Amino acid sequence: MDKEFINKFITSLIYSIISAIFIVGIFVFPFTSDSASPFLWPIVVALLYIPFAFYSFLKEGIKKIHEEEMSKINNEKLEIIKELEDNKALLEVAEHKEEMWKQTLKEKSSGFPTLFEHIELYDKVIDDYVSNQLIQKSHPAPVASQEVREQSKRRREAEKSQRLTQSIIEFYENLQPSLVEYKNEEFGNIDEILRDWTIEEKEDPVSYFLSKEEYRRLSVVEKNQLALERYWKRPHSKWHIGIMYERYVGYLYEMKGYDVNYHGIEQGKSDLGRDVIAQKDNEYIVIQCKYWSQFRKIFENAIFQFFGTVFQYRHANKSKKVKGVFYSTTTVSELAKSFAKELGIELKENFKMDRNYPCIKCNISKVDRTKIYHLPFDQQYDNVKIEKSKGEFYCTTVKEAENKGFRRAWRWKGGVK
């Protein structure tokens, strides 16, 4: 309530009280033509109007107060709505950022392209501002502005490429710390390195893991064993690690007396999800192997796909007892577990590979009974099946194989030794 209204209210109230006194006097001391002046009646009438004016003024004042209060309420309401809209906008931004970071985390193996796209966009805004300043200044320079835009674009693309490359390198270094050892190593010219190798030495896979001096200086047992150790220590592609995992799972079934077919290694992308097929008597086990990072999780779609290939294999072998087993180095979602249980798929989650398992295959030739051992990088390694009943076995060291009368497998080309 403002001061002007209060003053008017007090003035009107005084006039009303005076009017009330005059009205009472009129009734107590009635006017006659003999005792009253004829000019007194207009004054009385005017004074009688004052209470009605006060009532109207009071009504307007109350209305004004009501309007002010409603205006205040509406303003507060608008502020609340604006705050809610701002909060909604902030929430949308937060949700966008959350989705961006989720997407970014998924892209760690590809160098976080989403993150760097946003960084590039930020840099573009700054570059465009600089370019626009050249246009808007008192003496515009449109040619210089266009040159700035083009050079800035090239710089942004180069910086983005550099960030992506650096991020991917750091990702792989975290996965395989041994890569750091090769950062500052000087390899020299590859032609110079291989120039003095003989054709036979170059064809021997052992030479991939040894220097020329080591290859020629060490004994057969020593250089084969050193090559095997370096094979396990060296970084491998994701594809090859998957093969190593399939071999390990197959080895475990061979040790249980199963005849193992490494279907995934033989068929490649045409394996239909059947990485290993183990058979004993009338039982067939279809196995899928997933060597995944611990940060990933197996979901129901992978279980559905695997069930489909097991079902197909079972349909093609109706007289056989067929079951499916799903091996994974990571975890399986709860929903995927429920589906696997309903579909009869056995799960082996968090199943890690033991890199120290006996991986040397000691095989006896069916033609001439020659005893041959195969290292994991030898040509016929995945085609060789170990039958314990025939005296064949797996061993851990080259020395063990050599001591039992086995020699290293030669490299064959079209029947020529």
Secondary structure, DSSP 8 states (H G I E B T S, - for coil): --HHHHHHHHHHHHHHHHHHHHHHHHHHS---TTTS-TTHHHHHHHHHHHHHHHHHHHHHHHHHHHHHHHHHHHHHHHHHHHHHHHHHHHHHHHHHHHHHHHHHHHTGGGT-HHHHHHHHHHHHHHHHHHHHHHHHSSS--HHHHHHHHHHHHHHHHHHHHHHHHHHHHHHHHHH-GGGGGGTT-----HHHHHTT--HHHHHSGGGGTS-HHHHHHS-HHHHHHHHHHHHHHS---HHHHHHHHHHHHHHHHHHTT-EEE-HHHHHGGGSTT--EEEEETTEEEEEEEE---TT-EE-HHHHHHHHHHHHHHHHHTTTSEEEEEEEESSEE-HHHHHHHHHHTEEEETT----TTS--EEEEE-TTT--EEEE-TTSTTGGG----GGGT-EEES-HHHHHHTT-EE----BTTB-
